Amino acid sequence: MGRIEDPRIGQAGTDVTAMRLGAAFWLQEATWPDLRDAARAVEAAGFDSIWVDDHLLNDEGDPAAPKLEGWTALAALAAVTSRVRLGLLVGANTLRNPGLVAKMAVTVDEISGGRLVLGLGSGWMEEEHRAFGFEFGASPGERLDRLEESAGLIRRLLAGERVTHEGRFYRFEGAVARPVPAAPLPVLIGGSGRRKTLRIVAEHADLWNCYGDPAEVADASAVLEAHCAAVGRDPATIVRTVTLNVVVRDTRDAALAAFEAYARRHAMQPGEDSPDLAGLPAEVAEGLRAFAALGVTESYWVLGVPWDLETVRRAAEVRALLRA
């Protein structure tokens, strides 16, 4: 698979001045008016992309608290924004048939005027599957096998192919997903599982999304490059992205206090209840440079209720420092 020439997927490399910024909205307790207004603020602040999570129950705090559904929220955001790229970070493959996903993808891409990036993942939250009657699968390995089969089918459908398929998990008879996007629709796959997930990324993804500190990202990147070599893929054709909890304030103490209040509200678990980058714009920019040195060219900043619009507004200061 070669590079898809599409401005939605950015450029692989280590040029920190080219670091793209995305806002990742976690939808627990979100209301549509507040989400709409925050998305418009993000676009006005110069962010390059907007992402939403994909869960049917909350994965932080009370599982039964209000939670907007990812694909329908994304379609609504497509209609009230005009420039930013849009995607799920990431869509749970276990919740939907891949043919349906392809149809939703081309529809949202049409609504947005060609701004969709299709985010895919294997699914991990067993409780939501049990609650709504979706098959969760016997093991993480089985879910990854389903993702692999699904990703291949979605690729074929997005290319305009009429698909007939009899596989281990899915069966199609002449399925089509039209209108075919005017430009190839890029696929982002999230996860860092060394044996299977990163192999699927090497075979099917235009963008890879991961979590972790620079050392963890470096280790996973090395494994991804080995998988690329095994399948004959140039690793430079995969755009590397990282999801981060970022808080910008005038002092590190103020940033940590702001995140602590957020973590307490959402009952975040130990190990997840501290920000990845926090403090003055210069401190955040320095942290992003460490990721850029590893070839990461997009960072997605997590936003949860209440939306941290101060960090959103001050992202321009961080970007200016990166470009300096």
N, C-alpha and C positions, 0 to 999 in steps of 0.2 A: 504494500500500500504506500503510495507516495503522498506528498503533502497536498492537501486540498487548498487551492488558492482562494481563500476566502478571508476577508478582514475580520470576520468574527472570531477566528481562532488564534489571532496574534502571531507572534514569531518565536521560535525556539532560539535560545542563545543565552548570553550572560550580560547583556547590556542593561545595567540597572536603570539607565535613563528611560528605557522602554517599558519599565514595570507597569503593567495595567492593574487597576484597582477595581474590585467588585464588591458589592454589598450583598451579604447573604442573610436574608430575613428568615429567622426561625419563627414559625407562625403560632406557637403556643400563646394563647390569650390575645391574639391579634384580632382587631376588628377591621372591616374593610375600609372605612373612612380613614382611620389612622395609617393603615398600610398604604393606601393610595397616596396620601399626603407625604408620607415618608419616602415613598418611591420617587415622587416628583422632586423632593428635596435632594435625594441622592443623584438624580439625573442633573439637576441644576448645579450641584457641587462638582460635577465633572467626572463622576465615576464612569467606568467603561461598561459595567455589566451589573445586572440584578439577578439574584438567585433566591429561590425559596426551597425550604426543606419539604420532604414528602413522607408524612406520617399521618395515619388515621387517628391515632391517639398521641397524646403528649409523651415525648421521651425525656422530659425534664419535669419534675414536680408531679402534680396530680394528673394521672393519665386521662382522667375524664374531664379535665378542664377544657374550655372552648378551644377548638383547633380548626383552622381553615384547611381545606384540601388543596394539595399542591398544584395539580394541573389546572383546575378551574381558577385558582388565584392567579396563576401564570397567564392564562388567557385574558383575565381582566386587566392585569398589569400591561399586557401587550397593547391594549386599547387606550391606555392613559399615559403611555410614554411614547417617545418618538425616536430616540437615538440609541439608548443602551441595549446591549445584547441581553438575552433573557434565557434562563434555564432552571432546571431542578438540580439541587445539590444534595443528593442525587436521587433520581427516580428509583423506587424500589421495584425491581423486576418481578418479584413474587406477587405483587398486588394486581398486575394487569397482564393480559395476553399481549405478546409482542406485536401482533397485527393491530390491536387497538392502540398501542403506544405509537406505532408509526402513523396511524390516522390522526391521532391527537397532535402529533408533532407537526405534520404538514398543515394542519388547521391553524395551530398557534403561529407557525411560521408565516402563514398567509395573513393572519390578523396583524402580526407585528411588522409586516413589510420585509420579511427576510432576516429577522434578528434572532432567531432561536438557535441555541446550542442544546443538543439533546443529551442530558445527563442521565447516566445509568449506573446502577449498583445492584448488588446481589440481594439486598434486603437483610435485616438483622433483628428486627424487633418482634419477637415471638408473640408477645401479648396482643398486639394489634391484629395479627393473623388469627389468633384464637378467638378474639372478640368478634370479628367480622366474618369468620368462616372461610378464610383463605388458607390454602395448603402452604405450610411453612417449609416443608422438606425435612428429610431425616437428618441432615447434617449440613454444616457450612459448605462442605465439598459438593454436596448435591445442589445446593443453591447456586454455587458458582458454575456448575455444569449447566444449569438452566440458563444462567446469564450468558454463557458462551453461545449456546444454541440460539438464544433470543437475539443477541447482538448480531449474529450472522444473518438472521432473518430480517431484522430491521434494516440492516445495511442494504439488502437486496430490494426491499420494499421502497426505501427512500430513493433508490436509483431508478425507480419506475418499473421495475421488473414485476411481471405477473408470477406469483410464487405458488408452486405446489410443493408440499414438503411433508414427509412422514418421518418424524424424528422421535427421540426418546421422550420428549416432553410436549412437543407441539405438532399439530397437524393442520396444514393449509391445503385448500383446493382452489387454485386460481385467485389467490388474494392479491389485491392491488391497493396502493395507498397514494391516491392522487387528490389534489394537484401536486405534481412533482415540483419540489422547490426549484426556483430559477437558478440558484447556486447550490452546489453540494452542501447538504446540511451536516455540520460537524457533530461528531459524537465525543462526549466526555465520559470517561469511566473513572469512578472513584474507588479508592482502596489501595492497600499496600501489602496484601498477602503475597508472600514471596513466591510460593510454588504455583498457584493458579491465577490469582487476581492479576498479577503483573504480566503473566503470559497472555491473558485475555486483552489487557491494555496494549501489549505489543502487537497483537494480531488485529485489533478492531478499533482502537481509539485514535482520535486526532488530538485530544487533550487528556491529560492524566491529572487527577486531583488527589492530594494526599494531606494528611495531618502530621504534626510532629515538629520537633526542633530541627535545626540544620543538620545535626549529626544523624538523626533518624531519617531525614529526607535524603541525605547523601547515601546512606546504606541502601535504602529502597531504590534509589536511582541507579545504583550500580547493578542491582539485581535486574531492574528493568532493561538496562543496556544488554545484559547477558541474554535475556529472553529475546530482545530484538535481534541479536546476532543469530540466535537459534532459528528464528523464523525468517531471516533475511530482510529485516526492516531497518532502515536508517533511524537511529534513535533521535536524530535532530528533527525528524518529521513529527515528533510528538511534543506538543506544547505542555510544559510542566507548570502546574498550578498548586497553590497551597492555601488551605483554609485556616484562618487565624482569628483568635479573640484579640482585638486591638482596641485600646482606649487612649485617646489623646487628651492631655490636660496640661496645665502649666507646671505641674510637678508630678513626679512619679507617685508620691503619696496620695495626691488627689485622684490620680488615675486608678490606683489600687482600691481606694475607698469606693469609687464609683462602681467598679466591677464587683466588689464584695457585696454591695447592695443588690446588684443584679443576681449574683450567684445565690444569695440567700432567698430572694423571691422565688427563684426557679428550682430551689432545692438541688443544686448541682452537686455531683458526687465528688469526694476527695480525689484529687488528681486532675479534675476538670474545672475546679473552682477558682482558678487563677488565670489572668490574661497571659497571652503569649508575648505580646508587645505592649508596653504601657509607659506613659510619661510624656515628655516634651516631643514635639514633632521631630527634633533631631535624633532623639533616642529611638523613635519608631523607624525613622529612615535608616538608621544604622542597622537595626534588626533586619529590615528588608534587604539591605545590601548583602547580608550573610546568605539569604536564600537566593538572591540573584547570582551570587558567585557559583551556585550549584546548578544554574541553568533555569531556575524558576523565573518565569516572566509575568505571572499573574498571581496576585494575592487577593483572596476573598475575605472580607472583614465581616465577622458575625455580628448581627444586630438582633437583639431580642427585646420584647416589651419590658419596660418602656424604651422605645428606640433612642439610641444615643446620638442625637442629632448634633451635639457639640463635636463629637468625633467626626461625623459626616462633614460638617462645615470646615473642620480643620484639616481634612485630608488634603486640601489644596496646598497647605503649608508643607506637608510631608512630600507631596509630589514635586514641589518646587525645589526642595532640598535634594531629592533624587536626581533632578535634572541639572542641578548646579554644577 
